[in-house]
Amino acid sequence: MPLGAQSSEQALPDLRLVPLRFSDLPGWEADDHLAAFKAFIRSAKAFERPAGVASGKTRTAGEALVAAVRRAADRAAGITTAAGARAFFEESFVPYRVEHRGAGGLLTGYYEPVLPGSRTRTDAFSIPVYRRPPDLVNLVGEAERGALANGLTHARKTASGIEPYATRAEIEGGALEGQGLELVWLSDPVDTFFMHIQGSGRIRFPDGTTVRITYDGKNGHPYTSVGRHLIDAGLFTADQMSLDALKVWLSADAERGRRVMQENRSFIFFRELENEDDGPLGALEIPLSSGRSLAVDTGFHAIGTPVFVTAPDLKPWGGEEGFARLMIAQDVGSAIRGPERGDIYFGSGTEAGALAGTTKHAGRFFVLLPREQPLP
């Protein structure tokens, strides 16, 4: 998730989609369309399951998009080259330029941290990572929790109804102790906090074995960027803020860091993945693809939508060429708000974290909609 990015941009009613030709997309021909195709078909299983709770205030995949994903999955065995994948996208979709009022497009990055941990509490590992409590209920669909993050998205079910769930400060103060909800134990409070923000993690135990844990709900309180909090307090400028700078500041004084992290009332619950090889999961439990999965605002773009993203100043893997690649909307985030607001999944581990922590660049969206789908 972004550091210092605003999370309260309102959906603008004048979103306009301007049809283009694929030849109009800067860098389209040079992309690896097979990599995008492989990410695209990973959405297929998600559309086989019921959507769950939905408010009707966000975009969901229509019949045409679902059909396109299923058609791609059915043809996967025969599409094994970049040229074949490009042909599939060009015959199945029409590209549209996203136009709107308000702030321009912004790209940030996220990743899966790899952290030391323990199955049991020890002196070294004393910070709990909690399972989803049984009294937690969704007020909106999980794919909508980013777009509707200004209000409560989850709550506590009681005998008399529902009520706001405990905040981060209250949970860290012991609100969930004694319920047997501890999933694993970690050693560093700042690393634990950032794993909450990323929404997934790979835990390495002392015996060398590992397990992947993934998002399984939140306490429902709106997300607050502690980076933005420190910028607003005059302790950093926007240019000074980065993942590394924030980690250093939070770690330098444990009590000060704890107070600032608790400014973010949001708290994440996790579950262990049965198949660790699937990798971290995005919205609707779609397995994420490094460099191809994109978190979006589902107030504007449905999960599963292909989005061609350009950012001339973003050069995450070196070289002279800027970022121009076809990505798939497969995740959401509480700070991802707006029609051209995207969070790039960079993968797992230290190198991915370094890329994510330094990504904060202007970008443009070109959405691909099925040819048979009417404009929203």
C-alpha positions in Angstrom: 0.0 0.0 0.0 1.1 3.6 -0.6 3.0 5.6 1.9 1.6 9.1 2.3 -1.1 8.7 -0.3 -4.5 10.1 0.3 -7.2 7.5 0.8 -10.4 9.6 0.7 -10.8 10.6 -3.0 -14.5 10.5 -3.9 -15.7 8.7 -7.0 -16.3 11.3 -9.7 -19.4 11.1 -11.8 -17.8 12.3 -15.0 -15.6 9.3 -15.7 -15.4 9.0 -19.5 -14.0 6.1 -21.5 -12.7 7.0 -25.0 -12.4 4.2 -27.5 -8.9 3.7 -29.1 -7.1 1.3 -31.4 -4.5 -1.0 -29.9 -1.9 0.8 -32.1 -2.7 3.9 -30.1 -1.4 2.4 -26.8 2.2 3.5 -26.2 4.3 0.4 -25.8 1.6 -2.2 -26.5 3.5 -4.1 -29.2 6.6 -4.5 -27.0 4.8 -6.0 -24.0 4.9 -9.7 -23.0 1.3 -10.5 -23.7 1.7 -14.1 -22.7 2.7 -13.1 -19.2 -0.5 -11.0 -19.0 -2.6 -13.9 -20.5 -1.3 -16.3 -17.8 -2.3 -13.7 -15.1 -5.7 -13.2 -16.8 -6.7 -16.8 -16.7 -5.9 -17.0 -12.9 -9.2 -15.1 -12.4 -11.3 -17.9 -13.9 -11.9 -19.9 -10.7 -13.0 -16.8 -8.8 -16.0 -16.4 -11.2 -17.1 -20.0 -10.5 -17.9 -19.0 -6.9 -20.8 -16.9 -5.5 -19.8 -13.3 -5.2 -21.0 -13.0 -1.5 -22.2 -9.8 0.1 -22.4 -6.9 -2.3 -23.7 -3.3 -1.9 -24.3 -2.6 -5.6 -22.2 0.5 -5.4 -19.1 -1.0 -7.1 -18.4 -2.5 -10.5 -18.5 -6.3 -10.8 -17.6 -8.5 -13.7 -20.4 -8.6 -16.2 -21.3 -11.6 -18.3 -19.1 -10.5 -21.2 -15.9 -10.3 -19.0 -16.7 -13.6 -17.3 -17.2 -15.2 -20.6 -13.8 -13.8 -21.9 -12.0 -15.1 -18.9 -13.5 -18.6 -19.3 -12.8 -18.6 -23.0 -9.2 -17.7 -22.3 -8.9 -20.5 -19.8 -10.4 -23.0 -22.2 -7.9 -21.9 -24.9 -4.9 -21.8 -22.6 -3.4 -25.0 -23.9 -3.3 -23.6 -27.4 -2.0 -20.1 -26.6 1.7 -20.6 -25.8 3.3 -17.6 -27.4 3.3 -13.8 -26.9 1.9 -13.4 -30.4 -1.0 -15.8 -29.7 -1.8 -14.1 -26.4 -1.7 -10.6 -28.1 -4.1 -11.9 -30.8 -6.5 -13.1 -28.1 -6.7 -9.8 -26.4 -7.0 -7.8 -29.6 -9.8 -10.0 -30.9 -11.7 -10.1 -27.6 -11.4 -6.5 -26.3 -11.5 -2.9 -27.2 -9.1 -0.5 -25.4 -10.4 2.7 -23.8 -8.6 5.7 -22.4 -9.7 6.6 -18.9 -10.6 10.3 -18.7 -11.8 12.1 -15.5 -11.6 15.3 -13.5 -9.5 15.5 -10.3 -6.0 14.2 -9.5 -4.0 12.5 -12.2 -3.2 8.8 -12.1 -0.9 7.4 -9.4 0.9 4.1 -9.2 2.3 2.6 -6.0 3.5 -0.9 -5.2 3.0 -3.7 -2.7 4.6 -7.1 -2.0 4.7 -10.2 0.1 7.2 -9.9 3.0 9.1 -12.9 4.2 9.4 -12.8 8.0 10.8 -15.0 10.8 8.2 -16.4 13.0 7.1 -19.2 15.4 4.1 -21.4 15.9 4.2 -20.8 19.6 4.9 -17.7 21.7 8.5 -17.4 22.9 10.6 -14.6 24.3 11.9 -13.8 20.8 8.5 -14.2 19.1 5.8 -12.5 21.2 3.7 -10.5 18.7 0.5 -12.4 17.7 -0.9 -12.6 14.2 -4.6 -13.3 14.6 -7.1 -15.6 12.8 -10.4 -14.2 11.8 -12.6 -14.0 14.9 -15.9 -15.9 14.7 -18.0 -12.8 15.6 -16.6 -10.8 12.7 -19.1 -10.1 9.9 -18.8 -8.5 6.5 -20.9 -5.4 5.8 -19.7 -5.2 2.2 -18.3 -7.7 -0.3 -14.5 -8.2 0.0 -14.0 -6.9 -3.5 -15.8 -3.7 -2.4 -13.8 -3.0 0.8 -11.4 -0.7 -1.0 -14.0 1.4 -2.8 -16.2 1.7 0.3 -13.3 2.1 2.8 -14.5 5.5 4.1 -17.1 3.7 6.2 -17.2 0.5 8.3 -16.7 -2.5 6.0 -16.8 -5.2 8.8 -18.3 -5.3 12.3 -18.8 -7.4 15.4 -22.0 -9.5 15.6 -23.6 -9.5 19.0 -26.8 -10.9 20.5 -28.4 -7.5 20.1 -27.1 -6.7 16.6 -23.8 -5.4 15.2 -21.3 -3.0 16.6 -17.9 -1.6 15.5 -15.1 -4.0 16.1 -12.2 -3.3 18.4 -9.6 -0.9 16.9 -5.9 -1.6 16.4 -5.1 0.0 19.7 -7.7 -2.1 21.6 -6.6 -5.3 19.9 -3.0 -4.7 20.7 -4.1 -3.9 24.2 -5.5 -7.4 24.6 -9.1 -7.3 23.3 -8.7 -10.7 21.6 -6.5 -12.4 24.2 -7.7 -15.7 25.6 -9.8 -16.7 22.5 -7.2 -19.0 20.9 -7.1 -16.9 17.8 -3.3 -16.7 17.5 -2.1 -18.1 14.2 1.6 -17.4 14.4 3.9 -15.2 16.4 6.4 -12.6 15.0 9.3 -10.8 16.5 9.2 -7.2 15.2 6.2 -4.9 15.7 7.0 -2.7 12.7 7.4 -5.7 10.3 4.1 -7.0 11.6 2.4 -3.7 11.0 3.7 -3.6 7.4 2.6 -7.2 6.8 -0.9 -6.0 7.8 -0.7 -3.2 5.2 0.6 -5.6 2.5 -2.2 -8.1 3.3 -0.1 -11.3 3.1 3.2 -12.8 4.3 5.5 -15.8 4.1 6.6 -16.9 7.6 9.8 -18.8 8.0 10.1 -20.9 11.2 13.2 -21.7 13.1 13.4 -25.3 11.6 13.6 -23.8 8.1 10.0 -24.6 7.0 7.7 -21.8 5.7 4.0 -21.1 5.5 2.1 -18.5 3.6 -0.6 -16.5 5.4 -3.1 -14.3 3.6 -5.8 -11.7 4.3 -9.0 -13.2 5.9 -10.9 -10.1 6.9 -10.3 -6.8 8.8 -11.8 -5.1 11.8 -13.7 -2.8 9.4 -12.3 0.6 10.5 -11.1 2.9 7.8 -7.4 2.7 6.8 -5.2 5.6 7.8 -1.8 6.1 6.1 0.7 6.7 8.9 3.1 8.1 6.2 0.5 10.8 5.4 0.0 11.3 9.2 3.7 12.1 9.6 3.8 14.3 6.5 0.8 16.3 7.8 2.5 16.6 11.2 5.5 18.2 9.4 8.0 15.4 10.3 8.6 14.4 6.7 8.1 15.9 3.3 6.3 13.9 0.6 9.7 13.5 -1.2 11.4 12.2 1.9 8.8 9.5 2.6 9.6 6.0 1.5 9.0 2.5 3.0 12.6 2.4 4.3 12.4 5.9 5.8 9.2 5.1 7.5 10.4 1.8 8.9 13.5 3.5 10.3 11.5 6.2 12.0 9.0 3.9 13.5 11.7 1.5 14.8 13.9 4.2 16.3 11.6 4.8 19.3 9.4 1.8 20.2 6.7 3.7 22.2 6.6 6.6 19.7 6.3 4.1 16.8 3.5 2.2 18.6 1.5 5.3 19.1 1.8 6.4 15.5 1.0 2.9 14.1 -2.2 2.9 16.2 -3.3 6.0 14.3 -4.3 3.4 11.7 -7.3 1.9 13.5 -7.6 -0.8 10.8 -6.4 -4.3 11.8 -6.1 -7.3 9.5 -6.8 -11.0 10.2 -5.1 -13.8 8.4 -5.4 -17.5 7.5 -2.9 -20.1 6.5 -2.9 -21.1 2.8 -3.4 -24.9 2.3 -1.4 -24.8 -0.9 1.6 -22.6 -0.3 2.6 -22.8 -4.0 -0.4 -20.8 -5.1 1.3 -17.6 -3.8 -0.5 -14.8 -2.1 -4.2 -14.2 -2.9 -5.9 -11.0 -4.1 -9.6 -10.1 -4.1 -12.0 -13.0 -4.6 -9.0 -15.3 -3.7 -7.3 -14.8 -7.1 -3.7 -15.9 -7.0 -1.5 -12.9 -7.7 1.1 -12.7 -10.4 4.2 -10.7 -9.9 4.4 -7.6 -12.0 1.0 -8.3 -13.6 -1.6 -8.1 -10.8 -3.0 -4.7 -10.1 -5.1 -3.5 -7.1 -7.8 -1.0 -8.3 -10.8 0.9 -7.1 -13.8 -1.3 -7.9 -15.9 1.8 -7.8 -14.6 2.2 -11.3 -13.1 -1.1 -12.6 -14.4 -4.6 -12.1 -12.1 -7.3 -10.7 -10.7 -9.3 -13.7 -10.5 -6.3 -16.1 -7.3 -6.1 -18.2 -5.8 -2.7 -17.7 -2.9 -1.4 -19.9 -0.8 0.8 -17.6 1.8 3.3 -18.7 4.2 5.3 -16.4 7.2 6.8 -18.4 9.1 7.7 -15.2 8.7 4.3 -13.5 11.6 2.0 -14.4 11.4 -0.7 -11.7 13.7 -3.2 -13.4 16.3 -0.7 -14.8 16.8 0.2 -18.4 15.7 3.3 -20.2 12.2 2.3 -21.0 9.4 3.3 -18.8 6.6 1.1 -17.4 4.1 0.0 -20.1 2.4 -3.3 -19.6 -0.9 -5.1 -19.6 -2.0 -5.8 -16.1 -5.1 -7.5 -14.6 -7.3 -6.0 -11.9 -7.1 -8.7 -9.3 -7.0 -6.9 -5.9 -8.2 -4.0 -3.9 -6.9 -1.8 -1.1 -8.2 0.6 1.4 -6.0 3.4 0.0 -6.6 2.6 -3.7 -9.2 5.2 -4.5 -9.9 6.8 -7.9 -10.2 5.9 -11.6 -6.5 5.9 -12.3 -5.2 4.7 -8.9 -3.3 1.5 -9.0 -1.1 -0.6 -6.7 1.3 -3.0 -8.5 2.0 -6.4 -6.9 5.8 -6.8 -7.2 6.2 -10.3 -5.8 7.7 -11.8 -2.7 10.8 -11.0 -0.6 13.3 -8.2 -0.1 13.9 -7.2 -3.7 10.1 -7.0 -4.3 9.8 -4.9 -1.1 12.5 -2.5 -2.3 10.6 -2.0 -5.6 7.3 -1.5 -3.9 8.7 0.9 -1.3 10.1 3.3 -3.9 7.2 3.2 -6.4 5.1 6.4 -6.3 4.7 7.5 -9.9 2.3 9.2 -12.2 0.5 6.7 -14.5 -2.2 6.3 -17.1 -4.9 3.6 -17.4 -6.2 2.2 -20.6 -8.9 -0.3 -19.8 -9.8 -3.3 -22.0 -13.5 -4.1 -22.2 -15.0 -7.0 -24.0 -16.1 -6.1 -27.5 -19.7 -7.2 -26.8 -19.9 -5.3 -23.5 -21.9 -2.0 -23.6 -20.1 1.0 -22.0 -20.9 1.5 -18.3 
